[in-house]
Amino acid sequence: AYVADGDVYDIEGSTSAAKLYYKDGIAICLLGQGKTNAAINTAAVLSDKRFDFSEAYILGVGCGGTAEGYGIFGDVFVISTAVDCDFGHWVDSRELNNQTGTTWFHDKTFDDYAVVQLDQSLTNRVFELVKDLKLETTENTVKFLQKEYAGEAWADRAPKVMRGTTLTSDRYWKGTYNHQNALLIAETYHCQDPYAVTEMEDIAVARAAESFGLADRLIILRTAVNMDVFPTGMTPEMLWGSDDYFASEASLESVDIFETAMQNCFEAGKVLIDAILEGAL
């Protein structure tokens, strides 16, 4: 929508897939999946001497799995805190004396690296601009939520824009016990807003922006395309044992809601980009 027919640049030091697309003051880079790709490519773009990003805003966008009990499919989250949940100590539950306990243990030596608090003044302004945006959903998603979470007030609503904390991990995790780990991590680091979504890149972008002195100009939006726990009757083997279910039209993990949720994220991002171009942010 913004950079079609614009200029395309190869970025030295980036991964092979990274390109910078530019037109009329807006640059877009697809960072790739995972913290390593995101950190390398963000740093490569920001260090490119051909461009001056000193007064640029950085808008990170993407999808993720939302926290059961907080978000639903199609929500868009304005992120106030990014956390690297791979820091700390993780154990297999079978190693614990208490088999029902959380499997993450805090390590204070990582505290300086594990959390980035985004600029709260900017986050507040961003949220005010997009909080009332009407978001879309799908018929299948509504039916799924009504069946899976019957009687649960938090799930009986349309998608909306919310504030939240994001937990970044290179592991594509899921399940009730790791959900409890995520809640513990957000509580341990005293995050301003509730744990809302888990994804694979945001802490890397935040740390890279921080290293270039641009942490106060970073905005992150994430949209929910799945849940951080398994649907009733679903097992890891069924979901991840082959590509058949995940890629099927029956899968609510991505196929049915994915396009709609990503459009929701775009609509929120468009409001912010237009506000930046107009000097209104």
N, C-alpha and C positions, 0 to 999 in steps of 0.2 A: 504493500500500500504506500510505502514511503520512499523506497529506493529502487523501484522498477525503472529500468533504462538508465540507471546511474552508473557511476564508475565502480570498477572492481579491482581491488588491490590484493596482491600476494603479500603476506606478512612474514618477514624474516624472523626465524626462531619459533614460528608457530608449528602446530602439527599439520600434516599434509592436507587435511580437509579444510583448514581454516582459511577463509577469505574475508576481506573487509569490503562491504558494499556501502557506497556513499552517494548521497544526493542531497543538496540543499540543506546542509548543516546536520544531517542525520547519518550516522554510521551504524551498521549492523554487522555483527559477527556471530556465526554459529560456533559455539565453543566446544561442542562435543560432549560426550557423556563421561561423568566421573570427575573427581576432584583434580586429578593430575591434568587432564586435558583442559579443564576450566581455568586452572591457575596458570598454566603455561600460556594459553592463548590470550587470556586477559592481560597478563604481563607483557606479552609480545606486542599486542596492539598499543598499550599505553606507553611503551618505550620506543615506538616507531617515531623517528626524528622528523618524518615528513608531516606529522600532524601535531597540533597543539590541543591537548585535552584538558588544560589547566582550569578551564571554566566550563567544562562539559559536565552534564549529568550522566550517570551510568544507570541504566534501567535493566535489571536482570529479570528475565521472564522464563517460565517453564511450568511443567506439571509435576504432580507428586501424589503420594498417598496421604489422605487426611486422617486425623486422629478420631477414632470412634468416640462418640460422646461429645464431639465439638463441631466438626465439619461434616458436610455431605458432598456428594458428587456435584461438581459444577460450581462450588464456591470459589471465590477468588480471595486470596489472603494478602493483605499488606503486611509485609514482614518487618517486625521491629527488632528482632534478635536472630542472628544466625549462629548455630552451634555445630561443632564437629563432634558427632557422637561416637566416632571411632576412637577418640582419645579416652583414656581410662583403661580399666581392666575388664575384659569380657571372659566369661567361663561358660562351659557347657553345663546345663542345669544338673546333669548327672553327677557333677563334681561337688555339688552343694550338699551340706548336711540337711538343710531344709529344702526339700525339693520344690516348694512353692514360692521360694524367694526370687527377687530380681537377680539377674545374672550380670549386672554392670556394677563396677566398684570405682568410686571416684579416686582420681590421682591428682592432687593439688599441683604437681609439677607441670601439668599441662594447662593450668588455668589461664596463663597469658596468651595461649594460642587457640584455645578451644572455643572461645566465644567472641563474637563481634556484635556490640550494640550499635545498631544503626542510629544516625543522627535523629534524635527524637523530635526536634522541631520540624525537620523535613518530613519525617514519617507522619506526624500529626497533620501537616498541610496536605500531604498526599491522600491520607484517609478521608479528610473532609471533602476533597474533590471527587472521590469515587464511591463513597459509602452508600449513596442512594441509587447507584446504577442498577438498572433492572437486568438481571441475568436470566439465561435460558436453561432449560433442562430437557429431558426426553421422556416420552411416555413409559418406556421400559424402566428408566431410572426411578420414576415415581412409584411404579408398581413394586420394584425391588425393595425400595426403602420402606414402603408400607407393609410389605410381607416380612422383611428381615428385622425391622425395628418397630413392630406394631406396638402402639401405646407409648412410644418414646417421644416426648415432646421435642427433644433436640433434633430429631430426624424428620419430624412432621412439618416441613416448611419448604419453601422454594429456596433455591440457592441465592446467596447474597455475598456482598463484600464484607470481610471481617479482618480484624487485626490478629496477628499471631506470631508465634515463634516457629522457626523452621529448624529441623534437625537434619544435617547433611551426613550421609554415609555412603561409602563405596559399595556397601552390601545392600542388595535388594531384599530387605528384611520384611517380615510380616508375622503377625500372630499376637495373641493375647499377652504372652509373657514379654515379648519385646515391646509391646505397647506400654506395659508397666515400666520397663526400662526407660522408655522415652519420657514418660511422666516424671520419673525419678531424676533423669538428667536435667530436664527443664527446671525442676524444683531446686536441684543442687546448685545450679548456676544462677539462681534468682532471676530468671528471665521475666521481663516486664509483662509480656502477654502469654496466655496459655500456649502449650505445645499444640500446633495446628496442622503441620504438614511435615512429611519427610521426603527428602529428595537427594540428589547426588552432586550438586555443584555449588550451592549458594555460599557456603563458608569459604570456598576457594576464591570466588569472585570478590567476596568481602575482604579477605586477607590481602589479595592483590591490590584492590583499590586502596586499602589502608596503607600499603607499602609505598604507594605513589601519592600519598597525601590527599586522596579523594574519598575517604570514608564518609565525609559529611555531605557528599554529593551522590551517594548510592541509594537507589530505590530498588526493592525487590518485590515482585508480584509472583505468586504461585497459585495455580488452579488445581483443584482436586479431581483426579480421574479414577481413583480407586480408594479403598479403605485400608487402614494399616492392620486390620485383622481379617481372618478368613471368613467368608460368608458361611452360614450354617450348612453343614454337610460337605464343605470343601476341605480338601487336604492339600498339603504341599505337593504330594505326588500327583494329584489330579491337576493342579495348576501348573506346576513347573516340570512334571515328568516328561512332557513332550510339548511341542509347539501347537498341537492340535486344538486344545481348548483355548489357549491364550489368543490364538488368531481367529477363533470362530466367531460368528455373529452372535452366539449365545453368551459370549464372555462379557461381563460387566466390568472386567478388569481394565479394559481400555476401549474396545471397539465401539460400543454403543454411545457412551458419554464423551469419548475423547474429543471428537471434532467440536461438539457443542461447548465443552469446557474450555478448550483452547480458544474458541471464538470469544467466550466470556473474558478470558485473559486479555485477548487483543483489544476488546472494547474498553477495558479498564486502562490498558496501556495507551490507547489512542487518546483518551482524555488527558493523560499526563503528558504525553509528547506534545499535544497541541497547546497545553498550558505552558510548557517550557518554551515552545516557539513563540508564544504570545507574551512571554515575560511575566506570566501570571502565577508562577510557582515560587 
